[in-house]
Amino acid sequence: MRLDVRLGAASLTFSVAALFATHGAATPAAAPPAPAAVILQSPRSPAYVVCPGTARTRPDCEAVPPSNARLDPVLAGARRAGVASVVVFVGGFRTDFGHGLTVARRVARVLGDRFFVVYVDWGSKGKALDYELDARAAKRNVPAFAQLVSDLHRALPDRPIGVFAHSMGARVVAGAMRVLRAPSDGSTVVGSAVLAAPDLALGDYMKAITRKPEPFRRVVIYSSRSDRALELSEVIHLHHRLGQVALWRHAVANTIVVDASAADTVADGHGYAIRDPRVIADIGQVLIGAPVPHPGWSRASGAVWRLDPARVAGQ
Protein backbone atom coordinates (compact mmCIF):
# COMPACT_ATOMS: atom_id res chain seq x y z
CA MET A 1 0.00 0.00 0.00
CA ARG A 2 1.45 3.40 -0.99
CA LEU A 3 1.04 6.39 1.32
CA ASP A 4 1.93 9.96 0.35
CA VAL A 5 3.61 11.43 3.45
CA ARG A 6 3.19 14.91 1.98
CA LEU A 7 -0.52 14.82 2.70
CA GLY A 8 -1.69 17.59 5.00
CA ALA A 9 -3.48 16.76 8.24
CA ALA A 10 -6.91 17.44 6.81
CA SER A 11 -6.25 15.33 3.72
CA LEU A 12 -4.92 12.44 5.79
CA THR A 13 -7.92 12.65 8.11
CA PHE A 14 -10.22 12.58 5.12
CA SER A 15 -8.41 9.55 3.69
CA VAL A 16 -8.84 7.70 6.98
CA ALA A 17 -12.48 8.70 7.18
CA ALA A 18 -13.15 7.45 3.67
CA LEU A 19 -11.57 4.12 4.45
CA PHE A 20 -13.56 3.71 7.65
CA ALA A 21 -16.90 4.02 5.81
CA THR A 22 -19.04 1.03 6.75
CA HIS A 23 -22.03 1.23 4.45
CA GLY A 24 -23.20 -1.93 2.71
CA ALA A 25 -26.00 -4.42 2.51
CA ALA A 26 -26.39 -7.94 3.83
CA THR A 27 -28.86 -10.66 2.95
CA PRO A 28 -31.34 -11.02 5.84
CA ALA A 29 -31.65 -14.43 7.47
CA ALA A 30 -34.54 -13.69 9.84
CA ALA A 31 -36.91 -10.89 10.76
CA PRO A 32 -36.91 -10.49 14.56
CA PRO A 33 -38.30 -7.36 16.23
CA ALA A 34 -36.34 -4.18 15.64
CA PRO A 35 -33.43 -3.53 17.98
CA ALA A 36 -33.81 -1.23 20.94
CA ALA A 37 -31.68 1.92 20.84
CA VAL A 38 -29.81 3.59 23.68
CA ILE A 39 -27.72 6.77 23.61
CA LEU A 40 -24.85 7.45 25.98
CA GLN A 41 -24.59 11.02 27.19
CA SER A 42 -21.77 11.43 29.70
CA PRO A 43 -21.32 13.60 31.68
CA ARG A 44 -25.03 14.48 31.65
CA SER A 45 -27.58 12.75 33.84
CA PRO A 46 -28.97 10.22 33.28
CA ALA A 47 -25.87 8.57 31.86
CA TYR A 48 -27.88 6.89 29.12
CA VAL A 49 -31.33 7.20 27.55
CA VAL A 50 -33.48 4.49 25.99
CA CYS A 51 -34.87 5.88 22.74
CA PRO A 52 -38.52 5.65 21.73
CA GLY A 53 -39.26 3.32 18.86
CA THR A 54 -40.07 6.29 16.64
CA ALA A 55 -36.61 7.85 17.06
CA ARG A 56 -34.76 8.53 13.83
CA THR A 57 -32.03 10.86 15.13
CA ARG A 58 -30.02 11.32 18.30
CA PRO A 59 -31.92 14.54 19.18
CA ASP A 60 -35.12 12.46 19.11
CA CYS A 61 -33.65 10.43 21.97
CA GLU A 62 -32.19 13.38 23.86
CA ALA A 63 -35.68 14.89 23.99
CA VAL A 64 -36.93 11.99 26.15
CA PRO A 65 -37.73 13.30 29.68
CA PRO A 66 -35.33 11.89 32.32
CA SER A 67 -38.26 10.32 34.15
CA ASN A 68 -39.01 8.19 31.07
CA ALA A 69 -35.40 7.24 30.30
CA ARG A 70 -35.64 3.79 31.85
CA LEU A 71 -34.64 0.34 30.68
CA ASP A 72 -38.19 -1.04 30.62
CA PRO A 73 -38.48 -1.28 26.79
CA VAL A 74 -35.13 -3.05 26.61
CA LEU A 75 -36.01 -5.48 29.38
CA ALA A 76 -39.33 -6.32 27.74
CA GLY A 77 -37.58 -7.28 24.51
CA ALA A 78 -34.85 -9.19 26.31
CA ARG A 79 -37.38 -11.26 28.26
CA ARG A 80 -39.28 -12.25 25.14
CA ALA A 81 -39.84 -16.01 24.85
CA GLY A 82 -37.10 -17.71 22.86
CA VAL A 83 -34.42 -15.07 23.47
CA ALA A 84 -31.18 -16.79 24.51
CA SER A 85 -28.88 -13.78 24.65
CA VAL A 86 -28.93 -9.99 24.70
CA VAL A 87 -26.45 -8.46 22.25
CA VAL A 88 -25.25 -4.93 22.93
CA PHE A 89 -24.03 -3.59 19.58
CA VAL A 90 -21.59 -0.65 19.64
CA GLY A 91 -20.86 1.06 16.32
CA GLY A 92 -17.62 2.62 15.15
CA PHE A 93 -16.19 5.81 13.69
CA ARG A 94 -18.44 7.76 11.34
CA THR A 95 -21.47 5.87 12.61
CA ASP A 96 -24.12 8.37 13.59
CA PHE A 97 -27.42 7.32 15.13
CA GLY A 98 -29.27 6.65 11.89
CA HIS A 99 -26.52 4.64 10.24
CA GLY A 100 -25.75 2.73 13.44
CA LEU A 101 -29.37 1.73 13.86
CA THR A 102 -29.42 0.52 10.24
CA VAL A 103 -26.38 -1.68 10.91
CA ALA A 104 -27.92 -2.95 14.17
CA ARG A 105 -31.06 -3.98 12.25
CA ARG A 106 -28.90 -5.86 9.76
CA VAL A 107 -27.13 -7.65 12.63
CA ALA A 108 -30.48 -8.52 14.23
CA ARG A 109 -31.86 -9.94 10.95
CA VAL A 110 -28.87 -12.21 10.51
CA LEU A 111 -28.71 -13.36 14.13
CA GLY A 112 -32.42 -14.13 14.27
CA ASP A 113 -34.91 -14.58 17.10
CA ARG A 114 -32.54 -16.16 19.60
CA PHE A 115 -30.97 -12.74 20.16
CA PHE A 116 -32.31 -9.38 21.25
CA VAL A 117 -30.11 -6.59 19.91
CA VAL A 118 -29.57 -3.30 21.74
CA TYR A 119 -27.90 -0.61 19.66
CA VAL A 120 -25.68 1.79 21.64
CA ASP A 121 -24.90 5.22 20.21
CA TRP A 122 -21.92 6.89 21.93
CA GLY A 123 -22.07 10.15 20.00
CA SER A 124 -20.18 9.69 16.73
CA LYS A 125 -20.62 12.75 14.55
CA GLY A 126 -20.99 10.55 11.49
CA LYS A 127 -18.82 12.87 9.41
CA ALA A 128 -15.68 12.22 7.40
CA LEU A 129 -13.48 14.85 9.07
CA ASP A 130 -14.42 14.16 12.68
CA TYR A 131 -12.09 11.28 13.57
CA GLU A 132 -10.57 13.09 16.58
CA LEU A 133 -13.95 14.37 17.77
CA ASP A 134 -15.27 10.82 17.60
CA ALA A 135 -12.27 9.53 19.53
CA ARG A 136 -12.93 12.01 22.32
CA ALA A 137 -16.62 11.12 22.40
CA ALA A 138 -15.79 7.42 22.67
CA LYS A 139 -13.50 8.06 25.64
CA ARG A 140 -15.96 10.41 27.33
CA ASN A 141 -18.77 7.85 27.24
CA VAL A 142 -16.88 4.93 28.78
CA PRO A 143 -18.49 5.42 32.23
CA ALA A 144 -21.97 5.60 30.72
CA PHE A 145 -21.44 2.34 28.83
CA ALA A 146 -20.12 0.65 31.97
CA GLN A 147 -23.25 1.80 33.79
CA LEU A 148 -25.48 0.46 31.03
CA VAL A 149 -24.05 -3.06 30.96
CA SER A 150 -23.97 -3.19 34.76
CA ASP A 151 -27.65 -2.26 34.90
CA LEU A 152 -28.50 -4.84 32.25
CA HIS A 153 -26.62 -7.53 34.17
CA ARG A 154 -28.48 -6.73 37.39
CA ALA A 155 -31.88 -6.53 35.71
CA LEU A 156 -31.45 -9.68 33.58
CA PRO A 157 -29.77 -12.32 35.76
CA ASP A 158 -31.29 -15.07 33.60
CA ARG A 159 -30.16 -13.65 30.24
CA PRO A 160 -26.52 -13.75 29.11
CA ILE A 161 -25.24 -10.31 28.07
CA GLY A 162 -22.99 -10.22 25.00
CA VAL A 163 -21.19 -7.23 23.48
CA PHE A 164 -20.42 -6.74 19.78
CA ALA A 165 -18.26 -3.67 19.07
CA HIS A 166 -16.98 -2.55 15.70
CA SER A 167 -13.95 -0.34 14.96
CA MET A 168 -13.71 2.66 17.33
CA GLY A 169 -16.56 1.24 19.38
CA ALA A 170 -13.97 -1.13 20.83
CA ARG A 171 -12.50 1.84 22.71
CA VAL A 172 -15.77 2.29 24.56
CA VAL A 173 -15.91 -1.40 25.45
CA ALA A 174 -12.24 -1.78 26.49
CA GLY A 175 -12.51 1.36 28.59
CA ALA A 176 -15.54 -0.08 30.36
CA MET A 177 -13.63 -3.29 31.07
CA ARG A 178 -11.14 -1.18 33.07
CA VAL A 179 -13.73 0.58 35.23
CA LEU A 180 -16.47 -2.02 35.73
CA ARG A 181 -16.86 -3.28 39.28
CA ALA A 182 -17.05 -7.03 39.71
CA PRO A 183 -20.49 -8.17 40.98
CA SER A 184 -20.54 -9.22 44.62
CA ASP A 185 -21.95 -12.64 43.65
CA GLY A 186 -18.80 -13.46 41.68
CA SER A 187 -20.53 -13.45 38.29
CA THR A 188 -19.17 -11.74 35.18
CA VAL A 189 -20.98 -8.69 33.83
CA VAL A 190 -20.59 -9.73 30.17
CA GLY A 191 -20.48 -13.34 29.05
CA SER A 192 -18.85 -12.94 25.65
CA ALA A 193 -17.54 -9.86 23.89
CA VAL A 194 -16.56 -9.54 20.23
CA LEU A 195 -14.27 -6.74 19.10
CA ALA A 196 -14.42 -6.65 15.31
CA ALA A 197 -11.74 -4.69 13.40
CA PRO A 198 -10.97 -2.84 16.65
CA ASP A 199 -9.34 0.57 16.20
CA LEU A 200 -7.67 0.46 19.59
CA ALA A 201 -4.10 0.50 20.88
CA LEU A 202 -2.85 -2.91 21.98
CA GLY A 203 -1.49 -1.42 25.19
CA ASP A 204 -4.89 0.00 26.14
CA TYR A 205 -6.51 -3.37 25.53
CA MET A 206 -3.89 -5.22 27.59
CA LYS A 207 -4.62 -2.97 30.57
CA ALA A 208 -8.26 -3.98 30.30
CA ILE A 209 -7.98 -7.71 29.59
CA THR A 210 -5.39 -8.43 32.30
CA ARG A 211 -7.41 -6.77 35.04
CA LYS A 212 -8.49 -9.02 37.91
CA PRO A 213 -11.21 -10.00 38.50
CA GLU A 214 -12.22 -10.06 34.84
CA PRO A 215 -15.60 -8.39 34.17
CA PHE A 216 -15.94 -10.24 30.82
CA ARG A 217 -15.82 -14.04 30.65
CA ARG A 218 -14.53 -14.29 27.05
CA VAL A 219 -13.22 -11.83 24.45
CA VAL A 220 -12.86 -12.69 20.76
CA ILE A 221 -11.14 -10.37 18.28
CA TYR A 222 -11.98 -10.54 14.56
CA SER A 223 -9.18 -9.23 12.36
CA SER A 224 -8.42 -8.99 8.64
CA ARG A 225 -5.25 -8.64 6.59
CA SER A 226 -7.27 -6.62 4.07
CA ASP A 227 -8.14 -3.90 6.60
CA ARG A 228 -6.59 -0.81 5.01
CA ALA A 229 -8.41 1.50 7.39
CA LEU A 230 -6.40 0.16 10.31
CA GLU A 231 -3.21 0.49 8.29
CA LEU A 232 -3.87 4.21 8.04
CA SER A 233 -4.84 4.39 11.70
CA GLU A 234 -1.49 2.78 12.51
CA VAL A 235 0.26 5.57 10.58
CA ILE A 236 -1.65 8.24 12.49
CA HIS A 237 -1.07 6.69 15.91
CA LEU A 238 2.46 5.42 15.20
CA HIS A 239 1.74 1.98 16.62
CA HIS A 240 -0.21 -1.17 15.81
CA ARG A 241 -3.96 -1.33 16.24
CA LEU A 242 -5.61 -4.23 18.04
CA GLY A 243 -7.45 -5.21 14.86
CA GLN A 244 -4.13 -6.11 13.22
CA VAL A 245 -3.29 -8.96 15.60
CA ALA A 246 -3.94 -11.64 12.98
CA LEU A 247 -1.43 -9.95 10.69
CA TRP A 248 1.50 -10.02 13.08
CA ARG A 249 0.54 -13.17 14.98
CA HIS A 250 0.68 -11.60 18.43
CA ALA A 251 -0.67 -13.74 21.26
CA VAL A 252 -3.05 -11.68 23.41
CA ALA A 253 -3.73 -12.59 27.03
CA ASN A 254 -7.11 -14.20 27.76
CA THR A 255 -8.25 -13.52 24.20
CA ILE A 256 -9.23 -15.57 21.15
CA VAL A 257 -8.11 -14.13 17.80
CA VAL A 258 -9.89 -14.94 14.53
CA ASP A 259 -8.41 -14.09 11.13
CA ALA A 260 -11.41 -13.16 8.97
CA SER A 261 -9.38 -12.09 5.94
CA ALA A 262 -11.33 -14.46 3.67
CA ALA A 263 -14.57 -12.57 4.34
CA ASP A 264 -15.99 -9.51 2.58
CA THR A 265 -13.04 -7.42 1.32
CA VAL A 266 -14.90 -4.71 -0.59
CA ALA A 267 -13.78 -1.08 -0.35
CA ASP A 268 -11.48 -0.63 2.64
CA GLY A 269 -11.69 -4.18 4.01
CA HIS A 270 -12.85 -2.77 7.35
CA GLY A 271 -16.57 -3.52 7.36
CA TYR A 272 -16.56 -7.31 6.93
CA ALA A 273 -17.99 -7.94 10.40
CA ILE A 274 -21.05 -5.75 9.85
CA ARG A 275 -21.57 -6.41 6.11
CA ASP A 276 -20.89 -10.09 5.57
CA PRO A 277 -23.79 -12.19 6.96
CA ARG A 278 -21.49 -15.20 7.32
CA VAL A 279 -19.22 -13.30 9.70
CA ILE A 280 -22.19 -11.92 11.62
CA ALA A 281 -23.57 -15.46 11.96
CA ASP A 282 -20.22 -16.70 13.26
CA ILE A 283 -20.08 -13.82 15.74
CA GLY A 284 -23.52 -14.94 16.89
CA GLN A 285 -22.01 -18.33 17.77
CA VAL A 286 -19.43 -16.57 19.94
CA LEU A 287 -22.07 -14.44 21.64
CA ILE A 288 -24.23 -17.43 22.44
CA GLY A 289 -21.27 -19.14 24.10
CA ALA A 290 -20.63 -21.91 21.56
CA PRO A 291 -17.44 -23.90 22.24
CA VAL A 292 -14.24 -23.05 20.39
CA PRO A 293 -13.47 -23.82 17.60
CA HIS A 294 -16.61 -23.11 15.61
CA PRO A 295 -17.37 -25.17 12.47
CA GLY A 296 -15.95 -22.45 10.24
CA TRP A 297 -12.62 -22.13 12.10
CA SER A 298 -9.31 -23.84 11.44
CA ARG A 299 -5.97 -23.34 13.16
CA ALA A 300 -3.90 -20.65 11.46
CA SER A 301 -1.11 -20.56 14.03
CA GLY A 302 -0.58 -21.12 17.72
CA ALA A 303 -2.27 -17.81 18.52
CA VAL A 304 -4.80 -17.35 15.71
CA TRP A 305 -7.82 -19.17 14.27
CA ARG A 306 -8.71 -18.74 10.59
CA LEU A 307 -12.35 -18.21 9.56
CA ASP A 308 -13.61 -19.90 6.41
CA PRO A 309 -16.87 -18.03 5.72
CA ALA A 310 -18.16 -20.77 3.42
CA ARG A 311 -18.16 -23.23 6.32
CA VAL A 312 -20.01 -21.11 8.86
CA ALA A 313 -22.86 -23.12 10.36
CA GLY A 314 -26.30 -22.07 9.16
CA GLN A 315 -25.02 -19.98 6.24
C-alpha positions in Angstrom: 0.0 0.0 0.0 1.5 3.4 -1.0 1.0 6.4 1.3 1.9 10.0 0.4 3.6 11.4 3.5 3.2 14.9 2.0 -0.5 14.8 2.7 -1.7 17.6 5.0 -3.5 16.8 8.2 -6.9 17.4 6.8 -6.2 15.3 3.7 -4.9 12.4 5.8 -7.9 12.6 8.1 -10.2 12.6 5.1 -8.4 9.5 3.7 -8.8 7.7 7.0 -12.5 8.7 7.2 -13.2 7.4 3.7 -11.6 4.1 4.4 -13.6 3.7 7.7 -16.9 4.0 5.8 -19.0 1.0 6.7 -22.0 1.2 4.4 -23.2 -1.9 2.7 -26.0 -4.4 2.5 -26.4 -7.9 3.8 -28.9 -10.7 3.0 -31.3 -11.0 5.8 -31.6 -14.4 7.5 -34.5 -13.7 9.8 -36.9 -10.9 10.8 -36.9 -10.5 14.6 -38.3 -7.4 16.2 -36.3 -4.2 15.6 -33.4 -3.5 18.0 -33.8 -1.2 20.9 -31.7 1.9 20.8 -29.8 3.6 23.7 -27.7 6.8 23.6 -24.8 7.4 26.0 -24.6 11.0 27.2 -21.8 11.4 29.7 -21.3 13.6 31.7 -25.0 14.5 31.6 -27.6 12.8 33.8 -29.0 10.2 33.3 -25.9 8.6 31.9 -27.9 6.9 29.1 -31.3 7.2 27.6 -33.5 4.5 26.0 -34.9 5.9 22.7 -38.5 5.7 21.7 -39.3 3.3 18.9 -40.1 6.3 16.6 -36.6 7.9 17.1 -34.8 8.5 13.8 -32.0 10.9 15.1 -30.0 11.3 18.3 -31.9 14.5 19.2 -35.1 12.5 19.1 -33.6 10.4 22.0 -32.2 13.4 23.9 -35.7 14.9 24.0 -36.9 12.0 26.2 -37.7 13.3 29.7 -35.3 11.9 32.3 -38.3 10.3 34.2 -39.0 8.2 31.1 -35.4 7.2 30.3 -35.6 3.8 31.8 -34.6 0.3 30.7 -38.2 -1.0 30.6 -38.5 -1.3 26.8 -35.1 -3.1 26.6 -36.0 -5.5 29.4 -39.3 -6.3 27.7 -37.6 -7.3 24.5 -34.8 -9.2 26.3 -37.4 -11.3 28.3 -39.3 -12.3 25.1 -39.8 -16.0 24.8 -37.1 -17.7 22.9 -34.4 -15.1 23.5 -31.2 -16.8 24.5 -28.9 -13.8 24.6 -28.9 -10.0 24.7 -26.4 -8.5 22.3 -25.2 -4.9 22.9 -24.0 -3.6 19.6 -21.6 -0.6 19.6 -20.9 1.1 16.3 -17.6 2.6 15.1 -16.2 5.8 13.7 -18.4 7.8 11.3 -21.5 5.9 12.6 -24.1 8.4 13.6 -27.4 7.3 15.1 -29.3 6.6 11.9 -26.5 4.6 10.2 -25.7 2.7 13.4 -29.4 1.7 13.9 -29.4 0.5 10.2 -26.4 -1.7 10.9 -27.9 -3.0 14.2 -31.1 -4.0 12.3 -28.9 -5.9 9.8 -27.1 -7.7 12.6 -30.5 -8.5 14.2 -31.9 -9.9 11.0 -28.9 -12.2 10.5 -28.7 -13.4 14.1 -32.4 -14.1 14.3 -34.9 -14.6 17.1 -32.5 -16.2 19.6 -31.0 -12.7 20.2 -32.3 -9.4 21.3 -30.1 -6.6 19.9 -29.6 -3.3 21.7 -27.9 -0.6 19.7 -25.7 1.8 21.6 -24.9 5.2 20.2 -21.9 6.9 21.9 -22.1 10.1 20.0 -20.2 9.7 16.7 -20.6 12.7 14.5 -21.0 10.5 11.5 -18.8 12.9 9.4 -15.7 12.2 7.4 -13.5 14.8 9.1 -14.4 14.2 12.7 -12.1 11.3 13.6 -10.6 13.1 16.6 -13.9 14.4 17.8 -15.3 10.8 17.6 -12.3 9.5 19.5 -12.9 12.0 22.3 -16.6 11.1 22.4 -15.8 7.4 22.7 -13.5 8.1 25.6 -16.0 10.4 27.3 -18.8 7.9 27.2 -16.9 4.9 28.8 -18.5 5.4 32.2 -22.0 5.6 30.7 -21.4 2.3 28.8 -20.1 0.6 32.0 -23.3 1.8 33.8 -25.5 0.5 31.0 -24.0 -3.1 31.0 -24.0 -3.2 34.8 -27.6 -2.3 34.9 -28.5 -4.8 32.2 -26.6 -7.5 34.2 -28.5 -6.7 37.4 -31.9 -6.5 35.7 -31.4 -9.7 33.6 -29.8 -12.3 35.8 -31.3 -15.1 33.6 -30.2 -13.7 30.2 -26.5 -13.7 29.1 -25.2 -10.3 28.1 -23.0 -10.2 25.0 -21.2 -7.2 23.5 -20.4 -6.7 19.8 -18.3 -3.7 19.1 -17.0 -2.5 15.7 -14.0 -0.3 15.0 -13.7 2.7 17.3 -16.6 1.2 19.4 -14.0 -1.1 20.8 -12.5 1.8 22.7 -15.8 2.3 24.6 -15.9 -1.4 25.5 -12.2 -1.8 26.5 -12.5 1.4 28.6 -15.5 -0.1 30.4 -13.6 -3.3 31.1 -11.1 -1.2 33.1 -13.7 0.6 35.2 -16.5 -2.0 35.7 -16.9 -3.3 39.3 -17.1 -7.0 39.7 -20.5 -8.2 41.0 -20.5 -9.2 44.6 -21.9 -12.6 43.7 -18.8 -13.5 41.7 -20.5 -13.5 38.3 -19.2 -11.7 35.2 -21.0 -8.7 33.8 -20.6 -9.7 30.2 -20.5 -13.3 29.1 -18.8 -12.9 25.6 -17.5 -9.9 23.9 -16.6 -9.5 20.2 -14.3 -6.7 19.1 -14.4 -6.6 15.3 -11.7 -4.7 13.4 -11.0 -2.8 16.7 -9.3 0.6 16.2 -7.7 0.5 19.6 -4.1 0.5 20.9 -2.9 -2.9 22.0 -1.5 -1.4 25.2 -4.9 0.0 26.1 -6.5 -3.4 25.5 -3.9 -5.2 27.6 -4.6 -3.0 30.6 -8.3 -4.0 30.3 -8.0 -7.7 29.6 -5.4 -8.4 32.3 -7.4 -6.8 35.0 -8.5 -9.0 37.9 -11.2 -10.0 38.5 -12.2 -10.1 34.8 -15.6 -8.4 34.2 -15.9 -10.2 30.8 -15.8 -14.0 30.6 -14.5 -14.3 27.0 -13.2 -11.8 24.5 -12.9 -12.7 20.8 -11.1 -10.4 18.3 -12.0 -10.5 14.6 -9.2 -9.2 12.4 -8.4 -9.0 8.6 -5.2 -8.6 6.6 -7.3 -6.6 4.1 -8.1 -3.9 6.6 -6.6 -0.8 5.0 -8.4 1.5 7.4 -6.4 0.2 10.3 -3.2 0.5 8.3 -3.9 4.2 8.0 -4.8 4.4 11.7 -1.5 2.8 12.5 0.3 5.6 10.6 -1.6 8.2 12.5 -1.1 6.7 15.9 2.5 5.4 15.2 1.7 2.0 16.6 -0.2 -1.2 15.8 -4.0 -1.3 16.2 -5.6 -4.2 18.0 -7.5 -5.2 14.9 -4.1 -6.1 13.2 -3.3 -9.0 15.6 -3.9 -11.6 13.0 -1.4 -9.9 10.7 1.5 -10.0 13.1 0.5 -13.2 15.0 0.7 -11.6 18.4 -0.7 -13.7 21.3 -3.0 -11.7 23.4 -3.7 -12.6 27.0 -7.1 -14.2 27.8 -8.3 -13.5 24.2 -9.2 -15.6 21.1 -8.1 -14.1 17.8 -9.9 -14.9 14.5 -8.4 -14.1 11.1 -11.4 -13.2 9.0 -9.4 -12.1 5.9 -11.3 -14.5 3.7 -14.6 -12.6 4.3 -16.0 -9.5 2.6 -13.0 -7.4 1.3 -14.9 -4.7 -0.6 -13.8 -1.1 -0.4 -11.5 -0.6 2.6 -11.7 -4.2 4.0 -12.9 -2.8 7.3 -16.6 -3.5 7.4 -16.6 -7.3 6.9 -18.0 -7.9 10.4 -21.0 -5.8 9.8 -21.6 -6.4 6.1 -20.9 -10.1 5.6 -23.8 -12.2 7.0 -21.5 -15.2 7.3 -19.2 -13.3 9.7 -22.2 -11.9 11.6 -23.6 -15.5 12.0 -20.2 -16.7 13.3 -20.1 -13.8 15.7 -23.5 -14.9 16.9 -22.0 -18.3 17.8 -19.4 -16.6 19.9 -22.1 -14.4 21.6 -24.2 -17.4 22.4 -21.3 -19.1 24.1 -20.6 -21.9 21.6 -17.4 -23.9 22.2 -14.2 -23.0 20.4 -13.5 -23.8 17.6 -16.6 -23.1 15.6 -17.4 -25.2 12.5 -16.0 -22.4 10.2 -12.6 -22.1 12.1 -9.3 -23.8 11.4 -6.0 -23.3 13.2 -3.9 -20.6 11.5 -1.1 -20.6 14.0 -0.6 -21.1 17.7 -2.3 -17.8 18.5 -4.8 -17.4 15.7 -7.8 -19.2 14.3 -8.7 -18.7 10.6 -12.3 -18.2 9.6 -13.6 -19.9 6.4 -16.9 -18.0 5.7 -18.2 -20.8 3.4 -18.2 -23.2 6.3 -20.0 -21.1 8.9 -22.9 -23.1 10.4 -26.3 -22.1 9.2 -25.0 -20.0 6.2 
